[in-house]
Amino acid sequence: MPFPFSAFKRKMLLGTIAAAAIAAPLGGMAQAADFKFAGPLDAYTLDPHAVSNTLIFAVLANVYEPLVRRNAEQKIEAALATDWKQIDGTTWEFNLRKDVKFSNGNAFTADDVVFSLTRGQAGGIKANLNSIASIEKVDDHKIRIKTRAINPILPNQITNWYIMDKEWAEANNTVQPGAANNATETFANRNAMGTGPYVIKERDPGVKTVFAPNPGWWDKKTGNVDNATFFVIPNPSTRVSALISGEVDMIDGVPPQDAERIENDPKLHMQAGPDLRTIYIQPDVARDSLIFGSEKTKNPFKELKVRQAMELAIDTGAIQKRIMRNFSVPVGLPIGKEVNGFDAALGAPVKPDVDKAKALMKEAGYENGFSVTLDCTSDRFMNDEATCLAVAASLARINIKVDPRAQPTAKWATQVNPPEYNTSMAMLGYSPATYDAHIFLTSIAATRDAKSGLGAFNIGGYSNPEVDKLIDLIGKETDPAKRTGYITQAFKLMKADVAFIPLHQLNILWGVKDNVTVVQPADLAYPLRYFTVK
């Protein structure tokens, strides 16, 4: 009997909403429980300032804390700052929580906040903090932040800026952040010191991370998870087997083809919801030749008609049905529908037209095509390697001979991430943690600028001065309608340039035991403080 897909999706969505709704304080009535969960890949560093990476943030959010965080309903709330206000257009004042200690017993003060900004702006999260010009310590529990221009959404932009213990960093020679490509080894790569609900008790990179409760945490958990162990199980079948056999309580990255099997198990259920992350292709348009391809004296991706042809050749609808089993939504923009600034008209997926694509290739002088390597991950996104192969097959129809190079994320990141950007074409994904388009624009669409951090993860080197001007206007516009208009203009220009070739917006797929209640944020986090094991 065919599985009722629409009913299943409805059930999963309702389950996600219900899980968030029932996350109520349990207090002393809760029986402390251990929790084991697994995912396809590891956070390849524990340094909160090394790289802007969704999985790293997801893991570290249990150990480190920001000034401002998101709650179970993904609304902004106080964390290490008790309150904040905008004194003038470019000045924000934050009152810091008193009597907070890092898990080693060191007191949390304004010195740690000032240090964490300096450290963060020297690392891979620089673009996330680009709007901040300076920080001032008023007293031990008050700081003022000056922004480069009027910035009405600063609190939304700093939810993944985690505060590190200054004394601990200095004592362990880790004042400088690790490299975004994880090429440098520092003490903070393998160790963590935060103020959050958990500490990292044991760490075996690529194998498991063990969380233990932080007895001195200032806040109260609404779940009952005491000790938690995160296992890295790259093989999807092995991961599903671990859930079904009871070895783990939850798995992330359920293969779409196994969703029915899990849902039909009387002791398990599927938990799914929208993922902020979109997957897209970005060709290298910065270099004058292909470093991984047949063209050694010219770069075909600099030709707009070649990029237009590629967009028309890739059948995102077929990928949705055959590869993703309908657990994705084709989109025409590299941001998801839940992100502020998404425009439905611009975001409509491009309909494939192979004949038109072939004509464009001929007009561009590439009727006979060329060869190029497509750099993809094999363990980061749902069915990422299979999607990579499908893209290669689509482009073959217009004589672009693609060699898919799928690698584990840690190896892929070392090659593709800044500062090297060693790729001619990459399949990428991004989840804007602020739920706002501006962070995508500053991190990925802006012209690369090593000094400011703008465009740090603009892997293909796209540059459009008009887009850069709009990004600047978006960052300081206080009128919501005008700001949205600027965002729309920026994406119109990027879409006309075919700066990115969007494929789809993903779903988050977790397999969960029926005795476990979880909260599943769209930003892919694992907020253990809300999880309950009955």
C-alpha positions as CSV (number, residue, x, y, z in Angstrom):
1,M,0.0,0.0,0.0
2,P,1.5,3.4,-1.0
3,F,2.5,5.6,2.0
4,P,0.2,8.6,2.3
5,F,2.9,11.3,1.8
6,S,0.7,14.4,2.3
7,A,-0.8,13.0,5.5
8,F,2.7,12.0,6.7
9,K,4.0,15.5,6.0
10,R,1.0,17.1,7.8
11,K,1.5,14.7,10.8
12,M,5.2,15.6,11.0
13,L,4.6,19.3,10.8
14,L,2.0,19.1,13.6
15,G,4.4,17.1,15.6
16,T,7.1,19.8,15.3
17,I,4.7,22.5,16.4
18,A,3.3,20.4,19.3
19,A,6.8,19.6,20.5
20,A,7.6,23.3,20.8
21,A,4.3,24.0,22.4
22,I,4.6,21.5,25.2
23,A,8.2,22.4,26.1
24,A,7.1,23.6,29.6
25,P,9.3,23.8,32.8
26,L,9.5,20.4,34.5
27,G,11.4,21.6,37.6
28,G,12.1,19.0,40.3
29,M,9.4,16.6,39.0
30,A,11.6,15.6,36.0
31,Q,13.5,12.4,36.2
32,A,17.0,13.2,34.8
33,A,17.7,11.1,31.7
34,D,20.5,10.2,29.4
35,F,20.1,10.9,25.7
36,K,21.9,9.5,22.7
37,F,21.6,10.9,19.2
38,A,23.5,10.6,16.0
39,G,24.1,12.6,12.8
40,P,26.0,12.2,9.6
41,L,28.9,14.4,10.4
42,D,30.8,16.1,13.2
43,A,31.4,19.7,14.1
44,Y,34.9,19.8,12.8
45,T,36.0,22.4,15.3
46,L,34.8,23.5,18.8
47,D,36.0,27.0,18.2
48,P,33.0,29.3,18.2
49,H,34.8,32.0,16.3
50,A,36.6,30.0,13.6
51,V,33.9,29.6,11.0
52,S,30.2,30.4,10.4
53,N,29.0,26.9,10.1
54,T,25.4,25.7,10.9
55,L,26.4,22.3,12.5
56,I,29.2,23.9,14.6
57,F,26.7,26.4,15.9
58,A,24.1,23.6,16.5
59,V,26.6,21.7,18.7
60,L,28.2,24.6,20.5
61,A,24.8,26.3,21.4
62,N,24.6,23.7,24.2
63,V,27.9,24.9,25.7
64,Y,28.4,28.5,24.7
65,E,25.9,31.3,24.9
66,P,25.3,34.6,23.2
67,L,24.0,37.9,24.7
68,V,20.7,37.3,22.9
69,R,19.3,33.9,22.0
70,R,16.2,32.3,20.3
71,N,13.7,30.3,22.4
72,A,11.8,27.2,21.5
73,E,9.5,29.2,19.3
74,Q,12.5,30.9,17.7
75,K,11.7,34.3,19.2
76,I,14.5,36.6,20.4
77,E,15.0,36.5,24.2
78,A,17.5,37.5,26.8
79,A,20.6,35.3,27.5
80,L,23.8,36.7,28.8
81,A,22.3,40.1,28.4
82,T,19.2,40.8,30.6
83,D,18.0,43.7,28.5
84,W,19.2,46.1,25.7
85,K,18.2,49.3,24.1
86,Q,19.2,51.5,21.2
87,I,20.5,54.7,22.6
88,D,20.8,56.4,19.2
89,G,21.0,55.3,15.6
90,T,24.4,53.6,15.9
91,T,24.6,52.9,19.6
92,W,23.2,49.9,21.5
93,E,23.5,49.4,25.2
94,F,23.4,45.9,26.8
95,N,23.1,45.2,30.5
96,L,24.9,41.9,31.3
97,R,23.6,39.2,33.6
98,K,25.2,39.2,37.0
99,D,26.4,36.2,39.0
100,V,27.0,34.1,35.8
101,K,30.0,31.9,35.8
102,F,31.8,29.9,33.1
103,S,31.9,26.2,33.8
104,N,35.4,26.5,35.2
105,G,34.1,28.9,37.9
106,N,35.5,32.1,36.3
107,A,33.1,35.0,36.6
108,F,31.4,36.3,33.4
109,T,32.0,40.0,32.9
110,A,32.1,42.7,30.2
111,D,35.8,41.9,29.6
112,D,34.7,38.5,28.2
113,V,32.3,40.2,25.8
114,V,34.8,42.7,24.6
115,F,37.4,39.9,24.1
116,S,34.9,37.7,22.2
117,L,34.1,40.5,19.8
118,T,37.8,41.1,19.1
119,R,38.3,37.4,18.7
120,G,35.2,36.9,16.5
121,Q,36.1,39.8,14.2
122,A,39.5,38.2,13.6
123,G,38.0,34.8,12.7
124,G,35.6,33.2,10.3
125,I,32.5,34.8,11.8
126,K,33.8,38.2,10.9
127,A,31.1,38.8,8.3
128,N,28.4,38.0,10.9
129,L,29.8,40.9,13.0
130,N,30.6,43.2,10.2
131,S,28.0,45.8,11.2
132,I,29.8,46.4,14.6
133,A,32.4,49.2,14.5
134,S,33.5,49.1,18.2
135,I,32.6,48.0,21.7
136,E,33.0,49.8,25.0
137,K,33.0,48.4,28.5
138,V,30.9,50.8,30.6
139,D,31.4,48.7,33.8
140,D,31.7,45.0,34.6
141,H,28.1,44.3,33.6
142,K,27.3,46.9,30.9
143,I,28.7,47.3,27.4
144,R,27.9,49.6,24.5
145,I,28.2,48.6,20.9
146,K,28.7,51.1,18.1
147,T,27.5,50.0,14.7
148,R,29.1,51.3,11.4
149,A,25.7,52.7,10.4
150,I,22.1,52.7,11.7
151,N,21.3,49.0,12.4
152,P,17.8,48.2,13.6
153,I,18.3,44.4,13.7
154,L,21.5,44.1,15.6
155,P,20.0,41.7,18.3
156,N,19.0,39.3,15.5
157,Q,22.5,39.3,14.1
158,I,24.3,38.2,17.2
159,T,22.4,35.1,18.2
160,N,25.4,33.0,17.1
161,W,28.1,35.2,18.5
162,Y,29.2,33.1,21.5
163,I,31.0,34.5,24.5
164,M,34.3,32.8,25.5
165,D,36.1,33.0,28.8
166,K,38.9,35.5,28.3
167,E,41.1,34.2,31.1
168,W,40.7,30.6,29.8
169,A,41.7,31.6,26.3
170,E,44.7,33.5,27.5
171,A,45.8,30.7,29.8
172,N,45.6,28.1,27.0
173,N,47.2,30.2,24.2
174,T,44.1,30.4,22.2
175,V,43.5,34.2,22.0
176,Q,43.5,34.0,18.2
177,P,40.6,32.0,16.5
178,G,41.3,28.9,14.5
179,A,41.2,29.0,10.7
180,A,37.9,28.6,8.9
181,N,39.3,25.7,6.9
182,N,40.5,24.0,10.2
183,A,44.0,23.9,8.9
184,T,45.4,25.2,12.2
185,E,45.3,23.4,15.5
186,T,44.5,25.4,18.6
187,F,43.3,24.5,22.1
188,A,39.9,25.8,21.3
189,N,39.5,23.4,18.4
190,R,39.2,20.5,20.8
191,N,38.1,22.1,24.0
192,A,35.3,24.5,25.0
193,M,34.6,26.9,27.9
194,G,31.2,28.5,28.0
195,T,28.4,29.5,30.3
196,G,25.8,27.2,28.8
197,P,23.7,24.4,30.2
198,Y,26.2,21.7,29.3
199,V,29.9,21.1,29.2
200,I,31.8,18.9,26.9
201,K,32.9,15.9,29.0
202,E,34.5,13.9,26.3
203,R,35.5,14.5,22.7
204,D,36.6,12.1,20.1
205,P,36.6,14.1,16.8
206,G,34.7,12.3,14.0
207,V,33.4,9.7,16.4
208,K,31.5,11.2,19.4
209,T,31.0,14.2,21.7
210,V,29.7,13.6,25.3
211,F,27.8,16.4,27.0
212,A,27.4,16.6,30.8
213,P,25.3,19.1,32.8
214,N,26.8,22.4,33.9
215,P,25.8,22.4,37.5
216,G,26.4,26.2,37.8
217,W,24.2,27.2,34.9
218,W,22.3,30.3,35.6
219,D,19.1,29.3,33.8
220,K,16.7,26.3,34.1
221,K,16.2,23.6,31.5
222,T,12.7,22.8,30.5
223,G,13.6,19.3,29.4
224,N,15.2,16.5,31.5
225,V,18.2,15.5,29.5
226,D,21.2,15.2,31.8
227,N,24.0,13.5,30.0
228,A,23.9,13.4,26.2
229,T,26.1,11.7,23.6
230,F,26.3,12.7,20.0
231,F,27.6,10.0,17.7
232,V,28.9,10.6,14.2
233,I,27.5,7.9,11.9
234,P,28.2,8.9,8.3
235,N,26.6,5.9,6.7
236,P,22.8,6.5,6.4
237,S,21.8,2.8,6.6
238,T,23.9,2.3,9.7
239,R,22.4,5.4,11.3
240,V,18.9,4.2,10.6
241,S,19.8,0.8,12.0
242,A,21.1,2.4,15.2
243,L,17.8,4.1,15.8
244,I,15.7,1.0,15.0
245,S,17.8,-1.2,17.2
246,G,17.5,1.2,20.1
247,E,21.2,2.1,20.3
248,V,20.3,5.8,19.9
249,D,17.2,7.8,20.8
250,M,17.3,10.1,17.8
251,I,19.0,10.5,14.4
252,D,19.5,13.5,12.2
253,G,19.6,13.3,8.4
254,V,17.1,10.5,7.8
255,P,17.4,9.4,4.2
256,P,14.1,10.2,2.5
257,Q,13.8,6.6,1.3
258,D,13.8,5.4,5.0
259,A,11.2,7.8,6.3
260,E,8.3,5.4,5.7
261,R,10.2,2.6,7.4
262,I,10.7,4.7,10.6
263,E,7.2,6.0,10.7
264,N,5.8,2.5,10.4
265,D,7.8,1.3,13.4
266,P,5.5,1.3,16.5
267,K,8.2,2.7,18.7
268,L,9.4,5.5,16.5
269,H,8.2,8.5,14.6
270,M,9.4,11.0,12.1
271,Q,9.9,14.7,13.1
272,A,10.2,17.0,10.2
273,G,9.9,20.7,9.4
274,P,11.3,23.4,7.1
275,D,15.0,23.9,7.0
276,L,16.2,27.4,6.6
277,R,19.0,26.1,4.4
278,T,19.0,26.2,0.7
279,I,21.3,24.3,-1.7
280,Y,22.8,26.1,-4.7
281,I,25.5,25.8,-7.3
282,Q,28.1,28.6,-7.5
283,P,30.7,28.7,-10.3
284,D,34.0,30.5,-9.9
285,V,33.7,33.7,-11.8
286,A,36.7,35.4,-10.2
287,R,39.6,33.5,-11.9
288,D,40.5,33.9,-15.5
289,S,40.7,30.1,-16.1
290,L,39.4,26.9,-14.6
291,I,41.7,25.4,-12.0
292,F,39.8,22.2,-12.2
293,G,38.6,21.9,-15.8
294,S,39.6,21.8,-19.4
295,E,39.8,25.6,-20.0
296,K,43.2,26.7,-19.0
297,T,43.3,30.0,-20.9
298,K,39.8,31.3,-20.2
299,N,36.9,30.9,-17.8
300,P,33.6,30.0,-19.4
301,F,31.7,30.9,-16.2
302,K,32.5,34.5,-16.8
303,E,30.1,34.4,-19.8
304,L,26.6,35.2,-18.6
305,K,25.0,33.1,-21.3
306,V,26.9,30.0,-20.0
307,R,25.5,30.6,-16.5
308,Q,22.0,31.1,-17.9
309,A,22.3,27.9,-19.9
310,M,23.3,26.0,-16.8
311,E,20.3,27.3,-14.9
312,L,18.0,26.2,-17.7
313,A,19.6,22.8,-18.0
314,I,19.3,21.7,-14.3
315,D,15.9,20.1,-13.7
316,T,15.2,20.9,-10.0
317,G,11.8,19.3,-10.2
318,A,13.2,16.0,-11.2
319,I,15.8,16.2,-8.4
320,Q,12.9,16.9,-6.0
321,K,11.0,13.8,-7.1
322,R,13.6,11.3,-7.8
323,I,16.5,12.2,-5.5
324,M,14.8,13.9,-2.6
325,R,11.5,11.9,-2.6
326,N,9.6,15.2,-2.2
327,F,11.5,16.2,1.0
328,S,12.7,19.4,-0.6
329,V,11.2,22.4,-2.4
330,P,12.7,23.8,-5.6
331,V,13.4,27.5,-5.3
332,G,14.6,30.3,-7.5
333,L,16.5,32.2,-4.8
334,P,19.4,31.0,-2.6
335,I,17.3,31.8,0.6
336,G,14.4,29.9,2.0
337,K,10.7,31.0,2.2
338,E,10.9,31.5,6.0
339,V,13.7,34.1,5.6
340,N,12.8,37.8,5.9
341,G,13.3,39.2,2.4
342,F,12.2,36.2,0.4
343,D,10.2,37.3,-2.6
344,A,7.7,34.8,-3.9
345,A,7.9,36.0,-7.5
346,L,11.7,36.0,-7.6
347,G,11.7,32.8,-5.6
348,A,9.8,30.7,-8.2
349,P,11.9,27.9,-9.5
350,V,13.3,28.3,-13.1
351,K,11.6,25.9,-15.5
352,P,14.1,23.7,-17.4
353,D,14.5,24.4,-21.1
354,V,17.3,22.3,-22.6
355,D,16.8,23.6,-26.2
356,K,17.1,27.2,-25.1
357,A,20.1,26.2,-22.9
358,K,21.9,24.7,-25.9
359,A,21.2,27.8,-28.0
360,L,22.8,30.0,-25.3
361,M,25.8,27.8,-25.1
362,K,26.2,28.1,-28.9
363,E,25.9,31.9,-28.7
364,A,28.5,32.0,-26.0
365,G,30.9,30.0,-28.2
366,Y,30.7,26.8,-26.1
367,E,28.5,24.6,-28.4
368,N,30.9,21.8,-27.8
369,G,31.0,22.4,-24.1
370,F,33.9,22.0,-21.7
371,S,34.8,19.9,-18.7
372,V,34.8,21.0,-15.0
373,T,34.9,19.5,-11.6
374,L,32.0,20.0,-9.3
375,D,33.0,20.0,-5.6
376,C,30.4,18.6,-3.3
377,T,30.1,17.1,0.1
378,S,29.2,13.5,0.7
379,D,27.9,13.8,4.2
380,R,26.6,17.3,4.9
381,F,23.2,17.7,3.3
382,M,20.4,15.3,2.7
383,N,21.3,13.2,-0.4
384,D,24.1,15.7,-1.2
385,E,26.2,13.2,-3.2
386,A,23.2,12.0,-5.2
387,T,22.2,15.6,-5.9
388,C,25.7,16.3,-7.1
389,L,25.5,13.4,-9.6
390,A,22.0,14.6,-10.8
391,V,23.4,18.0,-11.5
392,A,26.2,16.5,-13.4
393,A,23.8,14.5,-15.5
394,S,21.7,17.6,-16.2
395,L,24.6,19.7,-17.4
396,A,25.8,16.8,-19.6
397,R,22.8,17.6,-21.8
398,I,24.4,20.9,-22.8
399,N,27.9,19.3,-23.3
400,I,29.3,20.5,-19.9
401,K,31.2,17.4,-18.8
402,V,31.1,17.5,-15.0
403,D,33.3,15.4,-12.9
404,P,31.6,15.2,-9.5
405,R,34.1,15.3,-6.6
406,A,32.2,14.3,-3.5
407,Q,34.2,14.5,-0.3
408,P,33.6,14.3,3.5
409,T,32.8,17.8,4.8
410,A,36.0,18.2,6.8
411,K,38.2,17.5,3.7
412,W,35.9,19.5,1.4
413,A,36.0,22.5,3.8
414,T,39.8,22.6,3.8
415,Q,39.8,22.8,0.1
416,V,36.8,25.1,-0.7
417,N,36.6,27.4,2.3
418,P,38.5,30.7,2.6
419,P,41.2,31.7,2.3
420,E,42.0,29.4,-0.7
421,Y,38.6,29.0,-2.4
422,N,40.2,26.2,-4.4
423,T,37.3,25.2,-6.6
424,S,36.0,25.9,-10.1
425,M,32.4,25.1,-9.2
426,A,30.9,24.0,-5.9
427,M,27.6,22.8,-4.5
428,L,26.9,24.8,-1.4
429,G,24.3,25.4,1.3
430,Y,23.5,28.2,3.7
431,S,21.2,28.6,6.6
432,P,20.8,32.3,7.7
433,A,20.7,32.1,11.5
434,T,19.2,35.6,11.8
435,Y,16.2,34.5,9.7
436,D,17.0,37.6,7.6
437,A,18.4,37.9,4.1
438,H,21.0,40.5,5.1
439,I,23.4,37.9,6.6
440,F,23.3,35.9,3.3
441,L,24.1,39.1,1.4
442,T,26.9,40.2,3.6
443,S,28.5,36.8,4.0
444,I,28.0,35.3,0.5
445,A,26.8,37.8,-2.1
446,A,29.0,40.8,-1.2
447,T,32.3,41.4,-3.0
448,R,35.1,39.7,-1.0
449,D,36.9,42.0,1.3
450,A,39.3,40.4,3.7
451,K,39.6,43.5,5.9
452,S,35.9,43.9,6.6
453,G,35.0,40.2,6.3
454,L,32.3,41.0,3.7
455,G,31.9,38.2,1.2
456,A,34.0,35.8,3.3
457,F,32.0,32.8,2.1
458,N,31.4,34.1,-1.5
459,I,33.1,30.9,-2.8
460,G,32.7,31.8,-6.4
461,G,34.0,35.3,-6.1
462,Y,30.8,37.0,-7.5
463,S,31.0,40.8,-7.5
464,N,28.5,43.5,-8.4
465,P,29.1,47.1,-7.2
466,E,25.3,47.8,-7.4
467,V,24.6,44.8,-5.1
468,D,27.3,46.0,-2.7
469,K,25.6,49.4,-2.5
470,L,22.2,47.9,-1.8
471,I,23.8,45.6,0.9
472,D,25.1,48.8,2.6
473,L,21.6,50.4,2.4
474,I,19.9,47.3,3.8
475,G,22.2,47.3,6.8
476,K,21.2,50.8,7.9
477,E,17.6,51.2,6.7
478,T,15.1,51.5,9.5
479,D,11.9,51.6,7.4
480,P,10.8,48.0,7.0
481,A,9.1,48.6,3.6
482,K,12.2,50.4,2.1
483,R,14.5,47.8,3.6
484,T,12.5,45.0,1.9
485,G,12.6,46.9,-1.3
486,Y,16.4,47.1,-1.2
487,I,16.6,43.4,-0.5
488,T,14.3,42.7,-3.5
489,Q,16.4,44.9,-5.7
490,A,19.6,43.1,-4.7
491,F,18.2,39.7,-5.4
492,K,16.8,40.9,-8.8
493,L,20.3,41.9,-9.8
494,M,21.9,38.7,-8.5
495,K,19.2,36.6,-10.3
496,A,19.8,38.5,-13.6
497,D,23.6,37.8,-13.1
498,V,22.9,34.2,-12.4
499,A,25.4,34.6,-9.5
500,F,24.0,31.5,-7.9
501,I,22.0,28.6,-9.3
502,P,19.5,27.6,-6.6
503,L,18.4,24.0,-6.4
504,H,16.1,23.5,-3.5
505,Q,15.2,24.3,0.1
506,L,15.6,21.2,2.3
507,N,13.4,19.7,5.0
508,I,14.9,18.7,8.3
509,L,14.3,15.0,8.9
510,W,14.8,13.4,12.3
511,G,13.9,9.9,13.4
512,V,12.9,9.9,17.1
513,K,11.8,7.3,19.7
514,D,8.2,7.8,20.8
515,N,9.3,8.4,24.4
516,V,11.3,11.4,23.4
517,T,10.0,14.9,22.9
518,V,12.2,17.3,21.0
519,V,12.1,20.9,19.7
520,Q,13.3,21.1,16.1
521,P,14.4,24.7,15.1
522,A,14.6,25.6,11.4
523,D,18.2,26.7,11.9
524,L,19.2,23.0,12.5
525,A,20.1,23.4,16.1
526,Y,20.0,20.6,18.8
527,P,18.7,22.5,21.8
528,L,19.2,19.8,24.4
529,R,17.8,21.9,27.2
530,Y,14.3,21.5,25.7
531,F,14.5,17.7,25.0
532,T,12.6,15.3,27.3
533,V,13.0,11.5,27.6
534,K,10.1,9.8,29.3
